[in-house]
């Protein structure tokens, strides 16, 4: 689920018989959690939790953590950079696409 740029991961707790979710695109130190006893109310609970987080930040004067933008700066050696450019050119794709494909492949194996 997505709301105001925040992305949620949904889970089901078999023991408590509830659905629960967490915002996953804020980094490891920020947590926005929500839950519902039924799937129909889960989305509204998600929206309410994000809104409450944003309101709390506004009230306390804190800057809310923004969802990941998708932009990353990657540092590597000049030789790896050259090999990436050559490989991307051979495949007819951009270096960004090559790196994205490599990241997707790597994270799917873990």
C-alpha positions in Angstrom: 0.0 0.0 0.0 1.1 3.6 -0.7 0.0 6.8 0.8 1.6 10.3 0.5 4.8 8.5 -0.7 5.0 6.2 2.3 5.0 2.5 1.4 3.6 -0.2 3.8 4.3 -3.8 4.2 1.4 -5.9 5.5 1.5 -9.0 7.7 -0.9 -11.3 9.5 -0.4 -12.3 13.1 -2.0 -15.8 13.4 -1.9 -15.8 17.2 -3.6 -12.5 17.7 -5.7 -12.8 14.5 -4.9 -9.3 13.4 -3.4 -7.7 10.3 -0.6 -5.3 11.0 1.6 -3.2 8.9 4.7 -1.0 8.9 6.0 1.8 6.7 9.1 0.3 5.1 10.7 3.1 3.1 11.9 5.4 5.9 15.1 3.6 7.0 15.8 1.5 10.0 15.4 4.0 12.7 11.8 5.3 11.9 8.8 3.2 12.6 5.2 3.9 11.6 3.1 0.9 12.6 -0.6 0.2 12.4 -3.0 -2.7 12.8 -6.6 -3.8 12.2 -8.7 -6.8 13.1 -10.0 -7.0 9.5 -8.6 -6.3 6.1 -11.3 -3.8 5.2 -10.1 -1.3 7.8 -6.3 -1.8 7.3 -5.9 0.9 4.6 -7.7 3.5 6.7 -5.5 2.6 9.7 -2.4 3.0 7.5 -3.6 6.5 6.4 -4.4 7.5 9.9 -1.0 6.4 11.2 0.9 8.3 8.5 -1.3 11.4 9.1 -0.7 11.1 12.9 3.1 10.9 12.3 3.0 14.0 10.1 0.8 15.9 12.6 3.1 14.9 15.5 6.1 16.1 13.5 4.4 19.4 12.8 3.3 19.9 16.4 6.8 19.2 17.8 8.7 21.1 15.1 10.5 18.0 13.9 11.1 17.4 10.2 9.3 14.2 9.2 11.5 11.6 7.6 10.7 11.4 3.9 10.3 8.2 2.0 13.3 7.0 0.0 13.5 8.9 -3.3 15.0 6.1 -5.3 18.2 8.2 -6.0 21.4 6.6 -4.8 25.1 7.7 -5.1 27.3 4.7 -5.8 31.0 4.9 -5.3 33.3 2.4 -7.0 36.7 2.1 -8.5 37.4 3.7 -11.9 38.0 0.2 -13.4 34.6 -1.1 -12.2 33.0 2.1 -13.4 34.5 1.6 -16.9 33.4 -2.0 -17.0 29.9 -1.0 -16.0 29.7 1.5 -18.8 31.0 -1.0 -21.3 28.6 -3.7 -20.2 25.6 -1.3 -20.3 26.6 -0.2 -23.7 26.9 -3.8 -25.0 23.4 -4.5 -23.6 21.9 -1.4 -25.0 20.9 -0.1 -21.5 21.9 2.8 -19.3 24.4 2.3 -16.5 21.5 3.2 -14.1 19.5 0.3 -15.5 22.5 -2.0 -15.2 23.0 -1.1 -11.6 19.3 -1.4 -10.9 19.2 -4.9 -12.4 22.2 -6.0 -10.4 20.6 -4.7 -7.1 17.3 -6.4 -7.9 19.1 -9.7 -8.6 21.1 -9.4 -5.4 18.2 -8.5 -3.1 16.0 -11.2 -4.5 18.5 -13.8 -3.5 18.3 -12.7 0.2 
